Amino acid sequence: MNQHAATQHLFAKDILLDNGWQHDKTLIINNGIIADIIDGKTEPAVVASGPVIPGMVNCHSHAFQRGFAGFSEQGSEGNDSFWTWRKIMYKFVDHISPEQAQVIARQLYIEMLKAGYTRVAEFHYLHHDSEGKPYPELSTMAKAVFKAASESGIGITMLPVLYRFSGFGPLAPTHGQRRFINSVEQFNQLVSDCIEHAKTQSNANVGIAPHSLRAVDLESLQGAVAHLKSLDDKAPVHIHIAEQMQEVNDCLVHYQKRPVQWLLDNIDIDSSWCLIHATHIDDSELKGIVETGAIAGICPTTEANLGDGIFPTVEFLEAGGRLAIGSDSHISVNACEELKLLEYAQRLQKQQRAVLATTATPSVGRCLWQHSTKGGAISTASNTGEIAIGRQADLLVLDQDKLRLYAGGDDYRMDSFIFASASNAVRDVMVLGQWVIQQYQHPAQQQSTDEFAQVIKQLSAGS
């Protein structure tokens, strides 16, 4: 991708700032950062072709699973579950090479940009070769994903995954998990390598992701977190937690505590943590998450696709909780669809409408978008999340021609964008002051699509 211009002026007739919709504003952008927001239009300003809103952060991604989308919907006579899906996924992942992983990730990240995501938290656990042996360079697979982010132009928070066991006990890893497994020492070296590599790449940072309580024990969890924090005390830590009831029940048997409660009791959780899914939590656990300031990372389309369950979003937000959204397995790559399903699941459960609005922000669409962008920024320790002085210029320009076919004006614009628009209305996308999508197009999209289709054909033949 081309580098951003040193100084840019962008004029927006309608722009969504933290305090709501504002009008006739010019953004002064220096080296990708918003240096000022002034009234009126400056002479050199480029005029945005539609309303301008903050870019969305994708808080949870397994990039390689984009290649797997569509392969697991065959059914098993009513016996399908997360666990049967996982077996199919393990088979699919057996032979992905670093070069193929890069092609898959680049295609995914271009799709994310076109759908309104400007940053991704990559929960990266495909580490080793097809025999489970480390590459001569531990970070080979991670670097392939870093390169894909650079080629697409999306911001990335790399989260190398610590995966040691197949279940509580601890149980030995299975054959299907051989590409994921590291000792704590080896994992810490991988993290150090990724941090050094991120310094060479624009718009990248690094955290870690202990995979889940079934895949790590207390000692390995503490060792990995301590190493990360010794290098960067603000780096994010993400973990799968309480996604499935089987996981909750297994944790109760092993630890005599529910997963989130065990984590709260044994680890110093704070706002640098993002608890992915946290689907099955009780009132005490919900309160505990809120008190720590941790982010709940919700992935509605994947959670629906896998039959996980429904996160108690209403109660969590009413208690003061903060959440972010992610596309996880990428059965859908669409920020609006994640937010729409987040709201609709609550409507179905509560048998009410406009559930996730507030008195201060009665527009469900605007409320969800702004809450999720801010939560996503916290979950990635990134200078993103809102259009404001000092923040990265990560923003979307919506298509006014499409939006004018639905309810308009400040009160309804985001609701029409998320809930009513029949097609994608993200026209232009800027990341760190650089236009990466213009008029719905990415400069590398044709090459990326062709190479991705070839990889899918290769992997399908081998599966």
Backbone torsions as a table, in degrees:
resi	resn	phi	psi	omega
1	MET	NA	146.1	177.0
2	ASN	-70.5	149.8	178.0
3	GLN	-73.8	151.6	179.3
4	HIS	-70.3	154.0	175.4
5	ALA	-67.0	152.0	-177.3
6	ALA	-61.2	-47.1	179.3
7	THR	-133.2	132.1	178.7
8	GLN	-133.8	152.4	173.0
9	HIS	-121.4	125.4	179.7
10	LEU	-124.1	119.4	-179.7
11	PHE	-97.7	132.7	178.2
12	ALA	-124.6	125.8	174.7
13	LYS	-69.1	-37.6	177.2
14	ASP	-130.8	127.5	-177.3
15	ILE	-143.6	136.0	-177.4
16	LEU	-93.6	104.6	175.6
17	LEU	-99.3	177.8	-175.1
18	ASP	-58.5	-36.5	-177.7
19	ASN	-92.3	14.6	175.3
20	GLY	116.3	-170.4	-179.2
21	TRP	-70.8	132.0	174.8
22	GLN	-123.5	166.0	-171.3
23	HIS	-134.2	146.6	176.0
24	ASP	55.4	62.3	179.8
25	LYS	-120.9	146.6	173.3
26	THR	-115.0	127.3	174.1
27	LEU	-89.5	129.0	171.9
28	ILE	-100.1	117.1	-173.6
29	ILE	-115.7	118.8	178.6
30	ASN	-113.8	119.3	178.0
31	ASN	49.8	41.7	175.2
32	GLY	85.6	-2.6	-178.3
33	ILE	-112.7	139.9	177.9
34	ILE	-74.0	110.8	-176.4
35	ALA	-89.2	-27.3	-178.7
36	ASP	-162.9	156.1	173.1
37	ILE	-130.1	113.9	-173.0
38	ILE	-120.3	157.7	178.5
39	ASP	-73.4	144.2	174.7
40	GLY	80.3	-176.0	-175.5
41	LYS	-109.9	124.3	175.4
42	THR	-81.0	157.7	-173.5
43	GLU	-60.7	-41.8	-178.1
44	PRO	-86.1	6.8	-171.5
45	ALA	-69.3	138.2	166.6
46	VAL	-79.3	135.8	-177.8
47	VAL	-92.8	120.3	176.4
48	ALA	-63.7	138.8	-173.8
49	SER	-81.8	2.3	178.9
50	GLY	-170.1	-172.9	179.3
51	PRO	-59.8	144.2	-177.0
52	VAL	-111.5	129.7	-179.6
53	ILE	-134.2	161.6	177.9
54	PRO	-65.1	145.9	172.8
55	GLY	-69.3	151.3	179.9
56	MET	-89.8	145.6	173.5
57	VAL	-98.0	130.0	174.6
58	ASN	-92.5	106.2	-169.6
59	CYS	-82.2	-5.7	-175.2
60	HIS	-155.5	112.3	-178.5
61	SER	-138.9	135.2	164.0
62	HIS	-112.8	94.5	-167.8
63	ALA	-57.9	-41.9	-175.1
64	PHE	-62.1	-23.9	-178.1
65	GLN	-71.4	-12.3	173.3
66	ARG	-60.4	-34.6	177.6
67	GLY	-69.5	-15.8	-175.6
68	PHE	-94.5	-12.2	-176.2
69	ALA	-58.8	128.4	179.6
70	GLY	96.9	-10.2	-176.9
71	PHE	-91.3	-3.4	-170.8
72	SER	-125.6	25.7	-176.2
73	GLU	-107.7	22.7	-175.1
74	GLN	-79.7	-29.5	179.4
75	GLY	86.9	156.0	-179.0
76	SER	-137.7	54.5	178.3
77	GLU	55.4	41.7	176.5
78	GLY	84.1	4.1	-176.2
79	ASN	-105.9	9.4	-178.8
80	ASP	-69.2	147.4	177.5
81	SER	-156.4	179.6	172.8
82	PHE	-52.2	-39.3	-172.4
83	TRP	-73.4	-34.9	174.7
84	THR	-72.5	-37.3	174.8
85	TRP	-58.5	-41.8	-176.5
86	ARG	-63.2	-37.1	179.1
87	LYS	-62.5	-41.0	178.4
88	ILE	-65.8	-40.9	-179.9
89	MET	-63.2	-42.1	179.0
90	TYR	-59.9	-40.7	179.2
91	LYS	-64.8	-40.5	-178.6
92	PHE	-65.1	-36.7	-172.8
93	VAL	-80.2	-6.7	-171.9
94	ASP	-53.0	-39.1	-167.3
95	HIS	-121.3	16.4	179.3
96	ILE	-69.1	126.0	179.0
97	SER	-89.8	165.1	175.2
98	PRO	-57.0	-38.9	180.0
99	GLU	-65.9	-41.0	177.8
100	GLN	-68.4	-38.8	177.7
101	ALA	-60.4	-39.2	178.6
102	GLN	-65.0	-43.8	179.6
103	VAL	-62.1	-44.4	179.9
104	ILE	-63.1	-46.9	-178.1
105	ALA	-64.8	-41.1	179.1
106	ARG	-61.3	-45.5	178.1
107	GLN	-59.5	-45.3	178.8
108	LEU	-59.6	-46.4	-174.7
109	TYR	-68.4	-33.3	173.4
110	ILE	-65.0	-42.4	176.9
111	GLU	-61.8	-40.1	177.9
112	MET	-61.2	-47.1	180.0
113	LEU	-58.5	-44.5	-178.1
114	LYS	-67.0	-22.3	-179.5
115	ALA	-95.1	1.3	174.9
116	GLY	107.5	0.6	175.7
117	TYR	-88.3	132.2	178.6
118	THR	-113.7	-7.2	175.8
119	ARG	-148.1	148.2	-179.4
120	VAL	-132.0	138.4	170.0
121	ALA	-97.1	108.9	-173.9
122	GLU	-93.8	105.5	-179.8
123	PHE	-81.7	86.3	-161.3
124	HIS	-101.3	110.2	-178.9
125	TYR	-123.8	6.9	175.7
126	LEU	-91.4	91.3	-168.1
127	HIS	-100.8	-40.4	-164.9
128	HIS	-111.3	179.3	-178.4
129	ASP	-76.4	-179.9	-172.5
130	SER	-66.4	-16.0	175.9
131	GLU	-95.3	-0.7	-179.3
132	GLY	86.7	11.0	179.8
133	LYS	-92.6	138.1	177.8
134	PRO	-60.8	141.2	171.5
135	TYR	-65.3	155.7	177.6
136	PRO	-52.1	-34.3	172.1
137	GLU	-106.8	112.8	-172.9
138	LEU	-52.3	-35.7	-173.8
139	SER	-90.7	19.1	-177.5
140	THR	-54.9	-50.4	-179.8
141	MET	-67.1	-41.3	179.3
142	ALA	-62.1	-40.8	-180.0
143	LYS	-65.5	-32.5	175.7
144	ALA	-62.2	-38.9	179.5
145	VAL	-74.0	-41.3	173.5
146	PHE	-54.1	-45.0	-178.0
147	LYS	-64.5	-39.3	177.7
148	ALA	-61.1	-40.5	177.5
149	ALA	-63.1	-43.8	179.8
150	SER	-62.6	-43.0	-178.7
151	GLU	-66.4	-33.6	-179.2
152	SER	-82.4	-32.6	-177.2
153	GLY	98.9	2.2	179.4
154	ILE	-79.7	147.8	171.6
155	GLY	-74.7	147.2	-176.5
156	ILE	-134.5	137.2	166.8
157	THR	-112.0	105.0	-177.9
158	MET	-80.1	128.7	-179.2
159	LEU	-123.7	83.7	175.1
160	PRO	-57.2	138.1	-174.3
161	VAL	-100.2	128.5	171.2
162	LEU	-87.8	117.2	-177.2
163	TYR	-133.3	114.6	-174.8
164	ARG	-119.0	-33.6	-171.5
165	PHE	-131.1	164.2	178.4
166	SER	-93.4	-10.2	-179.5
167	GLY	-179.3	173.4	178.9
168	PHE	-58.8	145.2	178.3
169	GLY	151.5	-59.2	-2.0
170	PRO	-82.4	151.2	177.7
171	LEU	-97.0	145.1	-179.3
172	ALA	-62.6	148.0	177.9
173	PRO	-60.7	150.2	175.8
174	THR	-86.5	168.3	178.2
175	HIS	-59.8	-38.6	-178.5
176	GLY	-67.2	-15.8	-179.6
177	GLN	-100.0	7.6	-171.6
178	ARG	-61.2	-26.5	-177.5
179	ARG	-83.1	-6.0	-173.9
180	PHE	-101.0	-18.9	-160.9
181	ILE	-84.9	134.3	173.3
182	ASN	-138.6	149.3	163.7
183	SER	-71.8	165.7	178.7
184	VAL	-63.1	-41.4	-178.7
185	GLU	-63.4	-44.8	179.5
186	GLN	-65.5	-41.5	178.9
187	PHE	-61.6	-44.5	-179.7
188	ASN	-61.4	-35.7	176.0
189	GLN	-66.2	-40.0	176.3
190	LEU	-59.5	-43.9	179.1
191	VAL	-62.5	-45.3	178.2
192	SER	-59.9	-42.1	179.0
193	ASP	-63.1	-41.2	-180.0
194	CYS	-66.1	-39.4	178.7
195	ILE	-62.8	-41.8	177.9
196	GLU	-65.1	-40.1	179.4
197	HIS	-66.9	-38.8	-179.1
198	ALA	-60.2	-28.7	179.3
199	LYS	-66.0	-21.6	-179.2
200	THR	-91.2	-4.6	-173.4
201	GLN	-119.6	134.4	178.4
202	SER	-67.6	137.7	169.6
203	ASN	65.4	43.0	179.4
204	ALA	-136.2	143.4	169.9
205	ASN	-143.6	177.4	-171.5
206	VAL	-136.4	138.2	168.0
207	GLY	-130.4	-153.7	173.7
208	ILE	-140.0	165.2	177.6
209	ALA	-139.2	90.1	166.0
210	PRO	-56.6	121.2	-165.0
211	HIS	-56.4	-51.1	-176.1
212	SER	-173.1	167.6	179.1
213	LEU	-68.4	-22.1	176.6
214	ARG	-79.2	-16.3	-175.8
215	ALA	-106.0	-10.7	176.4
216	VAL	-135.2	155.4	172.7
217	ASP	-108.3	178.8	-175.1
218	LEU	-60.4	-44.5	-176.4
219	GLU	-63.3	-45.7	-178.4
220	SER	-70.1	-35.9	177.1
221	LEU	-62.5	-47.2	179.8
222	GLN	-64.0	-40.5	-178.6
223	GLY	-65.2	-40.4	-179.6
224	ALA	-69.8	-43.4	180.0
225	VAL	-65.3	-42.3	-179.4
226	ALA	-61.2	-41.5	179.2
227	HIS	-63.9	-46.7	179.6
228	LEU	-58.5	-48.8	-175.4
229	LYS	-68.5	-23.7	175.4
230	SER	-69.9	-23.3	179.2
231	LEU	-94.4	-34.4	-178.4
232	ASP	-156.8	103.3	-173.4
233	ASP	-73.0	-7.4	178.0
234	LYS	-106.3	2.9	-177.3
235	ALA	-64.6	143.7	-177.4
236	PRO	-77.0	151.6	175.0
237	VAL	-127.5	121.2	179.2
238	HIS	-114.4	148.7	178.7
239	ILE	-150.8	136.0	168.8
240	HIS	-67.3	135.2	-178.1
241	ILE	-151.2	130.2	171.6
242	ALA	53.5	40.0	-179.2
243	GLU	-74.3	-39.4	-174.5
244	GLN	-124.1	148.0	179.7
245	MET	-64.0	-32.0	176.5
246	GLN	-60.7	-40.3	177.8
247	GLU	-62.3	-42.3	178.4
248	VAL	-63.1	-46.1	-178.0
249	ASN	-66.0	-39.9	178.0
250	ASP	-64.3	-37.3	178.7
251	CYS	-67.0	-39.6	177.7
252	LEU	-61.6	-39.8	179.1
253	VAL	-66.2	-43.5	-173.7
254	HIS	-79.5	-47.2	-174.2
255	TYR	-104.6	-8.0	-173.6
256	GLN	61.0	23.5	176.0
257	LYS	-144.2	153.1	173.4
258	ARG	-69.3	156.1	-173.1
259	PRO	-57.5	-50.5	-177.7
260	VAL	-64.8	-38.7	-179.9
261	GLN	-64.9	-41.4	177.5
262	TRP	-60.9	-43.7	-179.6
263	LEU	-62.0	-45.5	179.6
264	LEU	-62.7	-35.7	-176.5
265	ASP	-79.5	-22.5	-171.4
266	ASN	-114.7	-15.8	-175.5
267	ILE	-128.2	144.0	178.4
268	ASP	-80.7	85.5	-178.7
269	ILE	-79.1	137.0	175.4
270	ASP	-143.5	-165.4	-173.6
271	SER	-70.5	-7.5	175.9
272	SER	-82.4	-5.9	-179.2
273	TRP	-94.2	145.0	173.0
274	CYS	-127.2	117.3	-178.6
275	LEU	-93.2	107.2	-173.9
276	ILE	-80.3	127.4	-179.1
277	HIS	79.6	-71.2	-176.7
278	ALA	45.0	37.7	-171.7
279	THR	-62.9	-45.8	-172.0
280	HIS	-107.1	86.2	179.9
281	ILE	-124.5	150.8	175.5
282	ASP	-96.8	-179.1	-174.7
283	ASP	-61.5	-39.4	-178.9
284	SER	-65.9	-41.6	179.0
285	GLU	-66.4	-41.4	177.8
286	LEU	-57.8	-47.8	179.2
287	LYS	-61.0	-39.6	-179.0
288	GLY	-64.5	-41.0	177.4
289	ILE	-61.1	-46.9	-178.7
290	VAL	-60.1	-42.9	-177.1
291	GLU	-65.8	-30.9	179.6
292	THR	-77.5	-20.9	-174.8
293	GLY	84.8	3.8	179.4
294	ALA	-64.7	152.2	177.6
295	ILE	-90.2	138.9	170.1
296	ALA	-92.9	120.2	-179.9
297	GLY	-95.7	107.3	-174.3
298	ILE	-104.8	136.5	-176.8
299	CYS	-127.3	75.3	-167.8
300	PRO	-57.8	-41.4	-176.6
301	THR	-70.3	-39.7	177.5
302	THR	-69.9	-42.3	179.4
303	GLU	-61.9	-35.1	175.4
304	ALA	-71.4	-43.8	-178.6
305	ASN	-61.4	-37.5	-178.2
306	LEU	-89.5	-4.7	-179.0
307	GLY	68.8	33.7	-176.2
308	ASP	-67.7	-46.7	-172.0
309	GLY	134.5	-172.9	-174.0
310	ILE	-121.8	124.1	177.9
311	PHE	-68.4	142.0	-179.5
312	PRO	-75.6	68.8	-171.0
313	THR	-63.0	-44.3	-177.9
314	VAL	-59.2	-50.7	-177.0
315	GLU	-64.8	-38.4	-178.8
316	PHE	-64.6	-46.8	-179.6
317	LEU	-69.6	-37.6	178.2
318	GLU	-63.7	-28.9	179.0
319	ALA	-82.1	-4.2	179.7
320	GLY	98.3	14.0	-180.0
321	GLY	-72.4	159.7	178.6
322	ARG	-122.2	139.3	-178.6
323	LEU	-132.8	161.9	173.2
324	ALA	-133.7	165.2	-179.6
325	ILE	-118.3	152.8	177.3
326	GLY	-144.9	160.5	-180.0
327	SER	-100.9	-5.8	165.6
328	ASP	52.8	-100.2	-175.9
329	SER	-83.9	-8.2	176.0
330	HIS	65.2	32.6	167.9
331	ILE	-64.7	-22.7	170.2
332	SER	-140.6	140.3	175.4
333	VAL	-122.6	84.2	-170.5
334	ASN	-161.8	107.4	-177.5
335	ALA	-61.1	-39.4	179.6
336	CYS	-63.7	-39.7	-179.3
337	GLU	-65.5	-38.0	177.2
338	GLU	-60.4	-46.3	-177.8
339	LEU	-70.1	-37.9	178.2
340	LYS	-61.6	-46.5	-179.0
341	LEU	-70.0	-33.1	175.0
342	LEU	-56.7	-46.2	179.0
343	GLU	-71.3	-44.5	-174.9
344	TYR	-66.3	-35.2	177.0
345	ALA	-60.6	-39.3	178.1
346	GLN	-69.2	-37.6	178.1
347	ARG	-62.3	-44.2	179.9
348	LEU	-65.3	-38.7	-178.8
349	GLN	-71.8	-41.7	-176.1
350	LYS	-90.7	-14.4	-173.7
351	GLN	54.9	46.3	177.1
352	GLN	-136.6	173.4	177.3
353	ARG	-120.3	160.9	178.0
354	ALA	48.9	50.2	-171.2
355	VAL	-72.2	-38.9	-171.9
356	LEU	-98.3	25.8	169.8
357	ALA	-89.3	168.2	175.1
358	THR	-129.3	166.3	177.2
359	THR	-61.5	-39.9	-179.8
360	ALA	-69.8	-33.8	-179.2
361	THR	-130.9	85.7	-176.1
362	PRO	-70.1	-16.0	175.5
363	SER	-76.1	114.3	179.5
364	VAL	-59.6	-44.7	-177.8
365	GLY	-59.9	-48.7	-179.7
366	ARG	-66.1	-41.2	-179.2
367	CYS	-60.1	-47.8	-178.3
368	LEU	-67.5	-42.9	-177.2
369	TRP	-62.7	-49.5	-176.1
370	GLN	-69.2	-38.3	178.1
371	HIS	-63.5	-42.9	-175.4
372	SER	-72.7	-35.5	177.6
373	THR	-65.8	-39.7	179.8
374	LYS	-69.7	-43.4	177.2
375	GLY	-62.7	-38.7	177.7
376	GLY	-63.6	-38.7	178.2
377	ALA	-63.1	-43.1	178.6
378	ILE	-64.4	-41.1	-176.3
379	SER	-67.0	-19.5	-179.5
380	THR	-111.1	4.4	-177.2
381	ALA	48.1	44.5	-176.9
382	SER	-115.9	154.4	-177.8
383	ASN	-86.0	57.9	-173.7
384	THR	-131.6	-163.1	169.6
385	GLY	102.8	-22.2	178.4
386	GLU	-158.8	160.1	175.2
387	ILE	-90.5	105.4	-174.4
388	ALA	-157.3	156.2	177.8
389	ILE	-59.6	131.9	-179.6
390	GLY	92.2	-10.9	178.8
391	ARG	-91.7	159.8	172.4
392	GLN	-61.3	145.8	174.7
393	ALA	-82.8	76.8	174.3
394	ASP	-109.6	107.0	-171.4
395	LEU	-150.8	161.5	178.9
396	LEU	-119.6	144.5	171.0
397	VAL	-110.8	119.2	-178.6
398	LEU	-84.6	156.2	-177.3
399	ASP	-85.6	105.4	-177.6
400	GLN	-63.9	-32.9	179.3
401	ASP	-62.8	-35.2	177.5
402	LYS	-78.1	-42.2	-176.9
403	LEU	-66.7	-27.4	-177.5
404	ARG	-68.0	-10.6	177.3
405	LEU	-83.9	-2.8	-179.2
406	TYR	-128.0	177.2	179.5
407	ALA	-53.3	131.4	-174.2
408	GLY	-119.2	-170.5	-177.8
409	GLY	84.7	168.2	-174.9
410	ASP	-57.5	-37.2	-173.8
411	ASP	-70.8	-27.2	-169.3
412	TYR	-120.6	-6.1	-171.3
413	ARG	-58.5	-49.4	-177.6
414	MET	-70.7	-30.8	175.9
415	ASP	-65.7	-41.6	177.8
416	SER	-65.9	-41.0	179.7
417	PHE	-60.9	-46.3	-174.3
418	ILE	-84.4	-44.1	-169.6
419	PHE	-99.4	-25.5	-170.3
420	ALA	-110.6	-32.2	-172.9
421	SER	-60.0	127.9	-177.0
422	ALA	-78.7	-17.8	179.2
423	SER	-139.9	166.4	-178.8
424	ASN	-57.4	128.2	179.9
425	ALA	-110.3	13.1	175.8
426	VAL	-85.1	104.2	-174.0
427	ARG	-85.5	-49.6	-176.3
428	ASP	-130.3	148.0	-179.0
429	VAL	-135.1	129.8	175.6
430	MET	-116.2	133.5	175.9
431	VAL	-127.0	122.3	-179.1
432	LEU	49.9	44.8	176.7
433	GLY	78.2	5.5	-177.3
434	GLN	-113.9	129.8	175.4
435	TRP	-74.4	115.0	179.5
436	VAL	-106.5	-23.5	172.5
437	ILE	-127.4	127.7	175.1
438	GLN	-134.6	128.1	-176.3
439	GLN	51.4	45.5	176.4
440	TYR	72.6	2.1	-172.1
441	GLN	-111.3	143.7	171.6
442	HIS	-111.8	136.8	-174.5
443	PRO	-60.9	-24.0	-177.6
444	ALA	-104.8	10.9	-168.4
445	GLN	-68.0	-36.3	-178.6
446	GLN	-68.9	-46.4	177.7
447	GLN	-61.7	-43.0	-179.5
448	SER	-61.7	-45.6	-178.9
449	THR	-62.3	-44.8	-179.0
450	ASP	-63.6	-44.3	-179.1
451	GLU	-68.9	-37.0	178.2
452	PHE	-64.1	-44.9	179.7
453	ALA	-60.6	-36.7	178.6
454	GLN	-67.5	-39.8	178.0
455	VAL	-63.8	-42.6	179.0
456	ILE	-61.2	-40.1	178.2
457	LYS	-63.1	-42.3	179.5
458	GLN	-63.9	-45.6	-176.8
459	LEU	-70.7	-33.1	177.8
460	SER	-65.7	-39.7	179.7
461	ALA	-66.1	-30.2	-176.4
462	GLY	-90.3	-10.7	-175.2
463	SER	-87.4	NA	NA
